[in-house]
Amino acid sequence: MKGVAPELVTGDSVTIGRRRYPVMQVGQIITGQDRRDFTSGEVVRAVTRLGFTCHRHPEAAPAGDPTPFQAASAMLGGTASPEA
């Protein structure tokens, strides 16, 4: 995967080196086949057997962390929400 920029991760991913790649991108590059020719589950199983670390979904921010809007509002003494 050297020299290959990772695409945006929206589903399953695999860590190669210090980067996280979508499993479908890895499968396409490794096999040279079209992404429609295999499933993400097949790629996850294959690269896991090769010793790579796979992740089921992109990591999201913890639910307890305030958004930048909420943090700024709290600093200004407000209680407004972005929906208001």
N, CA and C atoms as a LAMMPS dump frame, in Angstrom:
ITEM: TIMESTEP
0
ITEM: NUMBER OF ATOMS
252
ITEM: BOX BOUNDS ff ff ff
-5.0000000000000000e+02 5.0000000000000000e+02
-5.0000000000000000e+02 5.0000000000000000e+02
-5.0000000000000000e+02 5.0000000000000000e+02
ITEM: ATOMS id mol type element x y z
1 1 1 N 0.827 -1.2 0
2 1 2 C 0 0 0
3 1 3 C 0.867 1.258 0
4 2 1 N 2.156 1.057 -0.122
5 2 2 C 3.064 2.2 -0.161
6 2 3 C 2.756 3.05 -1.389
7 3 1 N 2.625 4.34 -1.157
8 3 2 C 2.337 5.251 -2.252
9 3 3 C 0.865 5.37 -2.587
10 4 1 N -0.005 4.697 -1.828
11 4 2 C -1.447 4.749 -2.076
12 4 3 C -2.099 5.562 -0.96
13 5 1 N -2.776 6.626 -1.33
14 5 2 C -3.474 7.453 -0.345
15 5 3 C -4.777 6.771 0.06
16 6 1 N -5.053 6.704 1.36
17 6 2 C -6.314 6.087 1.788
18 6 3 C -7.521 6.935 1.392
19 7 1 N -8.575 6.253 0.972
20 7 2 C -9.834 6.937 0.68
21 7 3 C -10.552 7.205 1.997
22 8 1 N -11.64 7.951 1.933
23 8 2 C -12.441 8.232 3.114
24 8 3 C -13.033 6.935 3.659
25 9 1 N -12.843 6.683 4.947
26 9 2 C -13.349 5.463 5.574
27 9 3 C -14.783 5.701 6.022
28 10 1 N -15.721 4.925 5.478
29 10 2 C -17.124 5.05 5.86
30 10 3 C -17.678 3.748 6.423
31 11 1 N -16.93 2.678 6.324
32 11 2 C -17.385 1.378 6.814
33 11 3 C -16.224 0.618 7.414
34 12 1 N -16.103 -0.648 7.073
35 12 2 C -15.011 -1.472 7.585
36 12 3 C -13.674 -0.936 7.079
37 13 1 N -12.653 -1.036 7.935
38 13 2 C -11.332 -0.552 7.55
39 13 3 C -10.253 -1.476 8.093
40 14 1 N -9.042 -1.316 7.572
41 14 2 C -7.905 -2.109 7.999
42 14 3 C -6.73 -1.165 8.219
43 15 1 N -5.982 -1.403 9.297
44 15 2 C -4.803 -0.598 9.579
45 15 3 C -3.591 -1.25 8.929
46 16 1 N -2.938 -0.496 8.068
47 16 2 C -1.715 -0.955 7.409
48 16 3 C -0.675 0.129 7.662
49 17 1 N 0.367 -0.241 8.372
50 17 2 C 1.336 0.763 8.796
51 17 3 C 0.674 1.674 9.81
52 18 1 N 0.707 2.965 9.558
53 18 2 C 0.047 3.916 10.452
54 18 3 C -1.23 4.475 9.842
55 19 1 N -1.658 3.908 8.739
56 19 2 C -2.835 4.427 8.043
57 19 3 C -3.997 3.452 8.1
58 20 1 N -5.185 4.004 8
59 20 2 C -6.404 3.209 7.943
60 20 3 C -6.991 3.308 6.551
61 21 1 N -7.174 2.155 5.932
62 21 2 C -7.716 2.088 4.579
63 21 3 C -9.075 1.393 4.603
64 22 1 N -10.008 1.821 3.734
65 22 2 C -11.248 1.06 3.577
66 22 3 C -10.92 -0.33 3.047
67 23 1 N -11.574 -1.358 3.569
68 23 2 C -11.244 -2.721 3.154
69 23 3 C -11.497 -2.952 1.672
70 24 1 N -12.477 -2.301 1.103
71 24 2 C -12.753 -2.495 -0.316
72 24 3 C -11.626 -1.923 -1.171
73 25 1 N -11.025 -0.81 -0.759
74 25 2 C -9.882 -0.254 -1.478
75 25 3 C -8.71 -1.222 -1.419
76 26 1 N -8.452 -1.778 -0.244
77 26 2 C -7.36 -2.741 -0.08
78 26 3 C -7.605 -3.972 -0.943
79 27 1 N -8.83 -4.485 -0.924
80 27 2 C -9.16 -5.652 -1.731
81 27 3 C -8.962 -5.411 -3.212
82 28 1 N -9.35 -4.234 -3.678
83 28 2 C -9.192 -3.917 -5.096
84 28 3 C -7.719 -3.839 -5.479
85 29 1 N -6.915 -3.227 -4.642
86 29 2 C -5.493 -3.08 -4.957
87 29 3 C -4.773 -4.421 -4.879
88 30 1 N -5.082 -5.21 -3.872
89 30 2 C -4.404 -6.497 -3.699
90 30 3 C -4.766 -7.477 -4.814
91 31 1 N -6.05 -7.564 -5.145
92 31 2 C -6.494 -8.557 -6.124
93 31 3 C -6.453 -8.065 -7.558
94 32 1 N -6.534 -6.745 -7.737
95 32 2 C -6.609 -6.206 -9.084
96 32 3 C -7.983 -6.369 -9.697
97 33 1 N -8.959 -6.788 -8.886
98 33 2 C -10.321 -6.988 -9.371
99 33 3 C -11.187 -5.782 -9.045
100 34 1 N -12.325 -5.724 -9.694
101 34 2 C -13.309 -4.692 -9.416
102 34 3 C -13.893 -4.918 -8.028
103 35 1 N -14.267 -3.862 -7.351
104 35 2 C -14.809 -3.974 -5.984
105 35 3 C -16.123 -4.743 -5.932
106 36 1 N -16.806 -4.828 -7.041
107 36 2 C -18.079 -5.565 -7.065
108 36 3 C -17.87 -7.073 -7.076
109 37 1 N -16.615 -7.512 -7.238
110 37 2 C -16.316 -8.942 -7.329
111 37 3 C -16.126 -9.617 -5.973
112 38 1 N -16.11 -8.858 -4.891
113 38 2 C -15.934 -9.443 -3.556
114 38 3 C -16.666 -8.58 -2.529
115 39 1 N -16.826 -9.138 -1.334
116 39 2 C -17.496 -8.401 -0.26
117 39 3 C -16.465 -7.897 0.738
118 40 1 N -16.877 -6.94 1.554
119 40 2 C -15.968 -6.433 2.579
120 40 3 C -15.656 -7.519 3.605
121 41 1 N -16.612 -8.394 3.854
122 41 2 C -16.389 -9.495 4.798
123 41 3 C -15.295 -10.437 4.335
124 42 1 N -15.246 -10.708 3.036
125 42 2 C -14.2 -11.572 2.494
126 42 3 C -12.827 -10.932 2.668
127 43 1 N -12.743 -9.63 2.421
128 43 2 C -11.458 -8.937 2.571
129 43 3 C -11.054 -8.887 4.039
130 44 1 N -12.01 -8.618 4.915
131 44 2 C -11.716 -8.574 6.357
132 44 3 C -11.157 -9.911 6.813
133 45 1 N -11.796 -11.012 6.418
134 45 2 C -11.302 -12.336 6.803
135 45 3 C -9.891 -12.583 6.276
136 46 1 N -9.654 -12.206 5.028
137 46 2 C -8.346 -12.464 4.411
138 46 3 C -7.238 -11.662 5.076
139 47 1 N -7.444 -10.367 5.274
140 47 2 C -6.365 -9.556 5.846
141 47 3 C -6.188 -9.826 7.336
142 48 1 N -7.251 -10.25 8.016
143 48 2 C -7.12 -10.643 9.428
144 48 3 C -6.253 -11.887 9.529
145 49 1 N -6.454 -12.846 8.626
146 49 2 C -5.63 -14.063 8.621
147 49 3 C -4.169 -13.751 8.311
148 50 1 N -3.93 -12.646 7.616
149 50 2 C -2.562 -12.224 7.323
150 50 3 C -1.935 -11.439 8.476
151 51 1 N -2.719 -11.163 9.509
152 51 2 C -2.189 -10.507 10.7
153 51 3 C -2.462 -9.02 10.818
154 52 1 N -3.287 -8.469 9.945
155 52 2 C -3.61 -7.046 10.03
156 52 3 C -4.795 -6.823 10.951
157 53 1 N -4.89 -5.611 11.501
158 53 2 C -5.984 -5.257 12.399
159 53 3 C -7.105 -4.618 11.6
160 54 1 N -8.308 -5.174 11.743
161 54 2 C -9.478 -4.64 11.053
162 54 3 C -10.406 -3.971 12.055
163 55 1 N -11.161 -3.003 11.561
164 55 2 C -12.097 -2.244 12.38
165 55 3 C -13.459 -2.292 11.702
166 56 1 N -14.507 -2.5 12.475
167 56 2 C -15.846 -2.659 11.909
168 56 3 C -16.434 -1.355 11.374
169 57 1 N -16.275 -0.262 12.056
170 57 2 C -16.854 1.012 11.629
171 57 3 C -15.878 2.126 11.955
172 58 1 N -15.99 3.271 11.278
173 58 2 C -15.094 4.371 11.619
174 58 3 C -15.319 4.806 13.063
175 59 1 N -14.256 5.213 13.703
176 59 2 C -14.373 5.644 15.083
177 59 3 C -15.07 6.995 15.131
178 60 1 N -16.069 7.085 15.981
179 60 2 C -16.796 8.334 16.152
180 60 3 C -16.336 8.998 17.444
181 61 1 N -16.592 10.267 17.545
182 61 2 C -16.259 10.979 18.769
183 61 3 C -17.129 10.445 19.899
184 62 1 N -16.594 10.366 21.116
185 62 2 C -17.405 9.902 22.237
186 62 3 C -18.652 10.763 22.395
187 63 1 N -19.751 10.141 22.746
188 63 2 C -21.035 10.837 22.825
189 63 3 C -21.034 11.942 23.87
190 64 1 N -20.211 11.843 24.909
191 64 2 C -20.215 12.819 25.985
192 64 3 C -19.482 14.106 25.66
193 65 1 N -18.677 14.145 24.601
194 65 2 C -17.934 15.352 24.266
195 65 3 C -18.863 16.386 23.648
196 66 1 N -18.781 17.64 24.131
197 66 2 C -19.633 18.675 23.542
198 66 3 C -19.118 19.071 22.161
199 67 1 N -20.034 19.5 21.326
200 67 2 C -19.651 20.005 20.015
201 67 3 C -18.997 21.371 20.205
202 68 1 N -18.266 21.879 19.224
203 68 2 C -17.685 23.221 19.361
204 68 3 C -18.74 24.285 19.653
205 69 1 N -19.916 24.153 19.046
206 69 2 C -21.006 25.098 19.302
207 69 3 C -21.43 25.046 20.767
208 70 1 N -21.59 23.837 21.296
209 70 2 C -22.003 23.685 22.688
210 70 3 C -20.953 24.229 23.645
211 71 1 N -19.669 24.004 23.351
212 71 2 C -18.596 24.496 24.206
213 71 3 C -18.564 26.023 24.205
214 72 1 N -18.679 26.635 23.028
215 72 2 C -18.679 28.096 22.942
216 72 3 C -19.887 28.684 23.646
217 73 1 N -21.034 28.057 23.464
218 73 2 C -22.251 28.53 24.119
219 73 3 C -22.117 28.466 25.635
220 74 1 N -21.531 27.387 26.131
221 74 2 C -21.343 27.242 27.581
222 74 3 C -20.386 28.314 28.112
223 75 1 N -19.326 28.61 27.356
224 75 2 C -18.372 29.649 27.796
225 75 3 C -19.023 31.018 27.85
226 76 1 N -20.006 31.253 26.996
227 76 2 C -20.694 32.55 26.974
228 76 3 C -21.889 32.572 27.91
229 77 1 N -22.122 31.466 28.601
230 77 2 C -23.223 31.411 29.562
231 77 3 C -24.562 31.087 28.96
232 78 1 N -24.595 30.703 27.717
233 78 2 C -25.843 30.371 27.041
234 78 3 C -26.215 28.921 27.198
235 79 1 N -27.46 28.625 26.906
236 79 2 C -27.931 27.242 26.962
237 79 3 C -28.589 26.854 25.646
238 80 1 N -28.415 27.68 24.623
239 80 2 C -29.049 27.414 23.326
240 80 3 C -28.434 26.193 22.675
241 81 1 N -29.252 25.493 21.935
242 81 2 C -28.775 24.34 21.186
243 81 3 C -28.737 24.709 19.705
244 82 1 N -27.975 23.98 18.878
245 82 2 C -27.894 24.302 17.447
246 82 3 C -29.235 24.212 16.741
247 83 1 N -30.17 23.437 17.255
248 83 2 C -31.473 23.263 16.616
249 83 3 C -32.372 24.463 16.853
250 84 1 N -32.101 25.261 17.892
251 84 2 C -32.988 26.359 18.278
252 84 3 C -32.868 27.548 17.371
